[in-house]
Amino acid sequence: MLPLALITALVLWGTAAAVQTWAQLRHQRVGRQELAQQRADARHNERMVQLQRQARAQESP
């Protein structure tokens, strides 16, 4: 049977590895979300510029 200290060390090591993996995955997900938001903002800004140009073109004779 394994000594309690070894079992405790293995549990702590496994927990630390799981937490590190979770943190890395979360960091990647947050990065993807930020990138997606930036792209959505850019598309929105492009659409607003396009609509403003169309509105100005309709105002001009």
N, C-alpha and C positions, 0 to 999 in steps of 0.2 A: 504494500500500500504506500502511496506517495505521502511524504511528510506534509503537514498542514502549510508550512512556509512555502513549499514548492507549489502547492495547489493555489495558494493566495497569489503568488507571483505570476502564475500562468493566467489566472483570472484577471488580474490587474493589467497584464500585458495585452490580453485579448480585448479588454475594455478600451484601453488606450488606442489600440489599432482601430477599433470600430469607430471611436470618436474622431480620430484623425481622418478616416475614410469619409465619414459623414460630413465633416467640415470641408473637405475637398470637394465633395459633390455639391454641397450647398454653395460654395464659392463659385463653382462652374455655373450652377443654375442662376445665381444672381447676376453673373456676368452676361449670360445669354439673355436674361430679362432686360438688363440695361441696354444691351445692343438692340434688342427688338424695340424697345421704347424709343431709342434714338432714331431708328429707321422709320417708325411710325410718325414721329415728330417731323422728320425730314419730308415724308410724303405729304403730311398735312400742310406744312409750310409751302411746298411746291404747289399744292392744290389751291391754297389761298392766293398765292401770287398769280396763278393762272386765272382765277375768278376775278381778281382785281383788274387784270389786264383786259379781260372780256368786258367788265363793267365800264372801264374807261373808253374802250373802243365803241361801246354802244352810246356813250354820252357824247362823243365827238361826232360832228356832222360829216 
